[in-house]
Amino acid sequence: MARPKKLITPGVTFDAKSGRWRWSVVRKFPDGTKFAKNGSKKSRDEAIATHKEVLELFEEALAAQLSPTITAEPVRVEYTLRTWANYAMTNIWPKPGGLAYNTIHNYELDLNRHIFSKPIADMPLKAISTFDIRGVLAQIGGSQHLQANLRNVLARLFKDAQQDGEYPEGRRPTDSISAARNHKERDEDGDLIETHRVLTEQEQKTLLAHSSSSWAYIGILIQLKTGLRSGEVCGLRRRDIQAGVLHVTGQLIRQKGIGLVRSATKTKSGLRSIPLPKSVLEALKSFGGKDYLLEDDGKLVDSSKYGATVSALMESAGINGTPTAPISPKASSHDLRHTFGSVAACKHNFPIKTLSEIMGHSNIATTLSLYVHADADDKFAAMSKFD
C-alpha cells in the first residue's frame, strides 16, 4: 500500500507507525501561559477539522485576554471521553513502560465497537459519574468477559486522566464497579458453568490423527505436550529449539498498519525453557528447513487464524459433537493448553511450582486455581492420616 503524501496543512501529520493522522496546536498567550493540545484521528479530514476547532478555541481565548473589558483566565480545552481516549491511545499508552501493543489494540477495538457509539462518548470527562458508567455497561450487555474488558479500559482512561491533571483527585467513577473477571457464570440451577474443556485421551488422539496433514498439526501437538499459548506457538522458530529444549522467547501478533510482528511474551514469566518429550522431537524432524514452525502455504499465521483453523479441525473431527448432539462447552485452541495443564497436574502429578513455570504463569496461585483440585479419594486419603 502506497504511503500517503505529506500534508501541507500545518499542525496535521500522518503517523506511519500507528496509521493515524495526528493534529497538534501549540501557542502562547501574551501573559506567557501556554496553550498546547494534540491528538489523533483515523482520517485526514477528521484531524484537520479537529485542528481547526482547537485553533478557533485558542483564538477566542486570545481575544478574551486582549480585550480591555474582559479579564479571562487561561483556557483549557475540556476533554470528552472520546477525545481523551484518542489522546491516551496516541500519547500515553504507547510510551516506554506503558501498555503492551496488543493491549492497546484490544482496548481500541472495545472502545470503537462498544463505547464510541454511545452518548457517553461525547460527555465531558469530568461530568461522567458512576451512574453513567453503570448505565452504559448495562446497555451494552454481553458476556461477563466483555463487561470486565470494558470496565478495565474505562478504569484505565480515568486513572490516566487523573494522573495527567484532566480529572479531579479523589474517587473515580469506575472505582466502585467490580471487574467481575473471575466471577463464574452459573446455570439456572446455580451450578457453575465450565468455560474450559479438557480433552479426553481419545479426543486428543482423534484430533492429532485428523489434523496430521494440516499445517496446524505441529502447533496442536506442541500445545498438547507443552501447554504453550496460541500466540507463543505461532511465534516459534526452529532456532528456539536447541538440544531437545524449547525456549519460549516471544509471540507473533498482528500490528495495525504493519502486519505480523514478533513481540515479547505476555508476561516476564512467559520467558521459559521447556524440555520436549520424544513425540514432539520426532515430529519436528519433518520441519527441518522452515524458520517459523507454523506456516500456511509459506505465510506466517497469527493466533486468530491458527485458532480458527484448530476450531474447524475440531468440528470436522467430531470433537465438539454434531449439530444435533453438540458437546458443551465447545473446545478451542486454548483448551489444548488447558488440557496439558490439567493432565500434568491431575494425572502425572507435576509439582505445582514446576507446572507453573512450564505454563508461564506469573503467579503460582493461577496454576493452583486452574489445575489443582482435590477429589473425594484425595480427601479420604489425606484425612486417614489422622487415624
N, C-alpha and C positions, 0 to 999 in steps of 0.2 A: 504494500500500500504506500503510495507516494506521500511524503511529508507535506503538511500544509505550508503554504508560503508564509513568510514573516509578515506580521501585520504592520500597517502604517499608523494604526491608532495608538497614540501614546498611552501607556499605562495598561495595555492589554496585550498579553503574550501567550503563546502556546507552549505548554509544558509537555515535551515529548515523553518524559518518563512516566507521568501519570495519565497522559492522554486527555488533559483538561485544559480549558482556557482560563488563565489567571488574570485577575484585574487588581490594580493597586492605585491608591490615591494617597500621596504624602505631601502635605502642605504645612506652612507655618502661619499662625496668626500674628498680627503686628505686636501683640504683647509677648511674643516668644513661645506661646504654647503650641504644641504640635498636633496636627490632625493627620492621623495615619490609619488607613483601613485597607484591607485586602481580602481576597477570597478567590474562589474558582467556580466555574460553571462548565457544563458539558459542551455547550456550543459557543461559537464566537459571538453570535448575536446576543445571547443572554449575558455574556461577560461585558460586552460593550454597553448594553442597556443598564446593567448594574453599576458599571463605572460612571456612566453619565448621571445616574440618580445620586450617587455619593458625591460627585463633583457639585451637583446642584445644592446638596445639603451644606457643603463647605461654603459655597458662595453665599447662601442665606446667612450662615453663621458669621461670615466675614462682614457682610453688610450690616448685620446687627451690631457687631463690635465696632465698626467705623462710625455708626450713627451717633451723633452727639446727644440725642434724646433717649437712647436706649443703652442700658448697661447690661451686657449679656455675659453669662458665664461661658467658659469653654464648652463646646458642644461634643457629646459623644454619640456616635451612631448606635441606636438601640437595636440589638440583635433579636431576630426571631429564632425559633427553634431551627428552622430550615437554614437560615444564613449562618447561624453558629455551627450547625452540623457540617456545612460545607467548609467553613473556616477550619474547624477541628480536623476534618479528614485531610485537608491540604497542608495545614501549617503546624499542627500539634502532634497528631498521632504518628506521622512518618519520621519524627525526629529520632536521633540515636537514643536508645533506651526507652523508646515509646512502644507502640504496639507492633506486633508482627504483621507482615503484609497480608497473610491470609485472614487474620482477624479483622484488619481494616476492610478488606474486600467483603467479608461476610457482614460486617456492620453496615457497609454501604448498601448491600443488597437488601438487608432488612429495612433500612430507612426508606429506600426507594420503593420497595414493594408494599410496605405496610403503613409507614408514618407520614411520608410526604403527601399522600393523597388525602389526608385528614385535616380538618380545620386547625387542629393544634399546631400544625407545622408552621403556620403563619402568625401564631400568637407571639407577643413579646416574651422573650425568655424569662424575664423577671416576673411576669404575670401568671406563669403556669403554676398550678397548685397540684397537690397530691390528688385531689378530686378529679382534675383534668387528666392526670396520668392514668388513674384507675378507669376512668371513663373510656379513654381511647383503647386501653388494653381489653376492656370488656367488649367494645365494639368490634375489634379485630378478631377476638376469639382464637380458634385454632388449638393446637396441641399445647401441653404444658411446656414442652421443649421450646416451641416458638415463643410462648409467653415469657419464659426465662430469658431467651435471647434478646427480646425487645426490651425487657426491663434492664438487662445488662448494658445495652447500648445507650439507653436513656440515662441510666445512672452515670455512665462514663462521661456523657456530654455535660451534665450538670456539675460533676466533680471538676472537670477541666475548666468550665466556665467560672466556677468559684475560685480556682487557683489562679486564673487569668484576670480576676477582678471584674468579670462580667456578670457575676451573680453574688448576692449578699452573703456574708458569713453566716454560719448557723446551719440549721437543718435544711436539707434539700428535699424537693417534692418526691424523690424516689426512695428516701431513706426508710419509710415505713412500709414499703411494698416488698414482700418476700419474693426472691427469685424463683423458688419452687423447683429448682433444677433437680434436686434429689428426692422430690416427692414422688411416690409410686402411684400410678394410676390403678384404680380398683374397679371391679365389675359391679353389677347391681346387687350381688350378694355380699359385697365388701371384701372379696378376696383379691389379693394382689394380681395384677396382670403382668405376666412376664414380657419384658421388652427385648430380651435377648434369647437366642436359641442355641443350644448345644447340640451339635450334630452327633448322631449315634455312630458307632464304629462302622456299621454297614452303610450309613449315609455318606460317610467320608470316602469309603471305598468306591461307592457308586459314583460320586461326584468326580473323583480322580480318574476313574475309568472313562467316564463320559466326556471329560474335558481333555483327555490325553493328546488330542490332535489340535487343540486350541492354543493360541499364543499366550492365553491366560493361565495355562496349566502350571507352569513353574511358579507363578505367583500364588496360586491356590495351595500347592504343595508346601511352599515356604511358610505361608501363613498358618497352615495346619500343624506344621512341625516346629515353628519358632514363635508364633504369636505376633509377628510384625504388624504394624498398622498398614492400611492400604497405600497411603502416600509414601511410606518408607519402602514398601515393596516396589512401587513404581520408580523410586529413585535409586534402586540397587544397581551397581555396576560390577563388572567382572573383577575389577581391582579391589572391590570391597570384601572379597573372599580370598583369604590367604591362609595356607596351611590348615585347611579344614575349619577355619573360624570366620564367621560372618561379622563384619564390622559395620554397624549402623552409624553412618556419618551425616545423613541428610535425607531430604524427601523431595519429591518432584511436585511442584504446584504450578497452576496456570496464573500468570501475572498479566493484568489488564494492559493492553497495548503492546505487550512484548511476546507473550506466548508461554510455553513451558520453560520454567527455570528451576534449577536445583537450589533449595534453600536449607536452612538449618532445621534440625529435628524439632518436634513440637515443644519439647522442654529440654533442659540440660541433661536430665536423666535419660532422655532418648538416645544420647550418645552411649553406645554399649557394644560389647563383643559377645557373640553367641556361638559356642561350638556347634557345628552342624551334624545331625545324625547321618548315618551312611546312606539312607534312602535319598536324602537331598543331594548329597555329594555325587551319588551315582547318576541322578537325573541331570545334574549340572554339566556332566561330561559332553552332552549334546549341544551345549551353548558356548562352545569354545571361542568363536570369533567375534561375538557380539559384545559391545561395550555395555549398554544397558540390557538387563535380562528381560525386561518386558518391552517388546516392540510389536506393533501391529502393522504388518506389511512394510517394515523398515522404519516406521514412525514411532516416536515416543508416545506414551499414554499417561494421562493423569488419573487420579483416584476416581474421578467421576466416571470416566469411560471404563476403567477397569471394574469398578463396582457394578456398572450396568451390564457388562459382559458376564461377570460372575452370576449376577441375578438371573440373566437369561439362561445360562447353563444349568443353574439350579432348577429353574422352571421346566426346562426340557428333559432334565434327568428325573423329574418327579419328586425332588427333594421337598418341594412346598405343596405336595399333594396334587390334586386335579381340580378343575373348575367346579365340579360337583361335590368334591370332598377335599376342600383346602385344609392345609395344616397351618395353625396359628400359634405363635407369630411366624410370619414368613422369615426365612433365613436370608441373610445378606452377606456381603464380603466381610463386614465387621464381625459377623458371627464365626468366621473362621478363626479370627484372633481369640474370640471369647471361648470357642471350643478348645483351643490349645490350653488356655489358662485354666479352664475347668478340669480338663483331663489331667493336666500336670498336677493340680492341687488335690483332686479327689481320688484319682486312680493311681497316679505314680507317686503321690505324697512328696512332692518337691518341698524343700524347706522354704518357708514363706519369704525370707529375705532373698533367696536365690531366684524364686519366681518373680518377685517384684522387680529385680534388676533385669531379668530377661525380658519382662513385659515393658520395661522403660517407664515404670510408674515413678512419679516424683515423690509420692507419699505411700509408705507401706500400708497405711490404712485403706487406700484404694484397693489394693490387692486383697486385703482381708475381707472387705465388704463385698467384693465382686465374686471371689472364687473360693473362699474358705467357709464351709458350712458344716455344722455338726448334725449327723443323722441320729436316729434312735439308738442304733448299735454303739455309736461312738459315746453317747451319753451313758448308757448302761455300763460299758467297759470302763469309763472314767470313774463313775461313782462306785463301782465294785471294789475299787482300790481302798475304800474307806471301811470295808467289811473286815 
